[in-house]
Amino acid sequence: MSRVVKVYKLGLISFNNALKIQYNIAQTHFKGMKEKKNNSSDTLLLLEHRPVYTVGIRRKEYAETEEKLKNLGADFVQTDRGGLITFHGPGQLVAYPIINLKGYRPSMKWYVCQLEQCVINLCKKLNITATTSPHTGVWVGEDKIAAIGIRM
């Protein structure tokens, strides 16, 4: 059985607005699963963020940096993901999949590897040689072209 994925192209929006949209979709999705309704489809949000630095649960490391970055005109947002500080801005494609992985019984590492492979396959279609490294993400030479952060 093939699964339907709803794709929303949101354009340029703030990180906080994108987070609210993700949260609302996820709540609807989980409610449908809880009530055993099969009417919640997987979702992919495609967008660009206004300039923002997001930081994971290790925020304390960036107390001084936060004010400097805000003075440059970028937002600074604490998130509940792992990882360090990441810049998101205009011109960067951001994809937020909101999907039910229950039927796959994957590990988090498996899921991250699948996302990395999707990026590598897309790069290959564009005649770009991309690889992974021991660090999460996708690289072209020494340059990181895809950062991956997930919350399960």
C-alpha positions in Angstrom: 0.0 0.0 0.0 1.5 3.4 -1.0 1.3 6.2 1.4 0.1 9.7 0.6 2.4 12.6 1.6 0.9 16.1 1.7 3.5 18.7 0.6 3.1 22.3 1.6 5.3 25.0 0.1 5.3 27.8 2.7 7.8 30.2 1.2 9.8 32.5 3.5 8.5 32.4 7.1 9.9 32.9 10.6 11.2 29.9 12.5 8.6 30.3 15.2 5.7 30.3 12.7 7.1 27.2 11.0 7.4 25.6 14.5 3.7 26.4 15.2 2.6 24.9 11.9 4.7 21.7 12.6 3.2 21.4 16.1 -0.4 21.8 14.8 0.1 19.2 12.1 1.9 16.8 14.5 -0.9 17.1 17.0 -3.6 16.4 14.4 -1.5 13.4 13.1 -1.0 12.0 16.6 -4.7 12.5 17.5 -5.7 10.6 14.4 -3.3 7.8 15.3 -4.6 7.7 18.9 -8.2 7.5 17.8 -7.2 4.9 15.2 -8.4 7.0 12.4 -6.4 6.6 9.2 -7.2 10.1 7.9 -3.9 11.8 8.9 -1.4 11.6 6.1 2.3 12.1 6.3 3.3 15.7 5.6 6.3 17.5 4.2 6.8 21.2 4.8 9.1 23.0 2.3 10.2 26.5 3.2 12.9 29.1 3.8 13.5 30.8 7.2 14.0 34.5 7.9 17.5 34.8 9.4 17.6 32.8 12.6 20.1 30.9 14.7 18.6 27.8 16.4 20.3 26.1 19.3 19.6 22.7 20.8 19.6 21.7 24.4 23.2 22.9 25.0 22.1 26.6 25.0 24.3 27.6 27.9 27.4 27.5 25.6 26.0 30.4 23.7 24.9 33.0 26.3 27.3 35.7 25.1 26.8 34.8 21.4 23.1 35.3 21.6 23.2 39.1 22.0 25.8 39.5 19.3 23.7 37.6 16.8 20.5 39.4 17.7 22.3 42.7 17.1 23.1 41.5 13.6 19.3 41.2 13.0 18.9 37.5 13.3 16.5 35.8 15.6 17.9 33.3 18.2 15.6 30.4 19.2 16.0 27.7 21.8 14.8 24.3 20.5 14.2 20.9 22.0 16.4 19.1 19.5 19.9 17.9 20.1 22.9 19.5 18.4 24.6 22.8 18.6 23.9 26.1 16.9 22.6 26.2 13.3 21.9 29.2 11.0 18.9 29.1 8.8 18.2 31.9 6.3 16.8 33.0 2.9 18.1 30.9 0.1 18.3 27.7 2.1 15.7 25.1 1.4 14.4 23.6 4.7 12.3 20.4 4.7 10.3 19.3 7.7 8.9 15.8 7.3 6.1 14.9 9.8 5.7 11.2 9.3 4.6 8.1 11.1 7.6 5.8 11.3 5.9 3.1 13.4 5.5 0.6 10.5 9.2 0.8 9.7 10.4 0.1 13.3 13.6 2.1 12.5 16.2 3.3 14.8 17.0 7.0 14.9 20.3 6.3 13.1 18.4 4.5 10.3 16.1 7.4 9.8 19.0 10.0 9.7 20.8 7.8 7.2 17.7 7.6 5.0 17.4 11.4 5.0 21.1 11.8 4.2 20.7 9.3 1.3 17.8 11.3 -0.1 20.0 14.4 -0.2 22.9 12.5 -1.8 20.5 11.1 -4.5 19.2 14.5 -5.3 22.7 15.9 -5.6 23.6 13.0 -7.9 20.7 14.0 -10.2 22.2 17.5 -10.3 25.7 16.1 -11.1 27.0 17.0 -7.7 29.1 14.5 -5.8 27.9 14.4 -2.2 28.9 12.2 0.7 28.4 11.6 4.4 31.0 11.7 7.1 31.2 10.5 10.7 29.3 13.7 11.5 25.6 14.0 10.7 24.8 15.7 7.5 25.8 15.7 3.8 29.0 17.1 2.5 30.4 18.3 -0.9 34.1 18.2 -0.4 34.8 20.1 2.8 31.5 22.0 2.7 28.4 20.9 4.6 25.3 21.3 2.3 22.7 19.6 4.4 22.2 19.7 8.2 19.9 17.2 9.7 18.1 17.6 13.0 15.3 15.4 14.1 12.9 15.0 17.0 11.0 11.7 17.4 
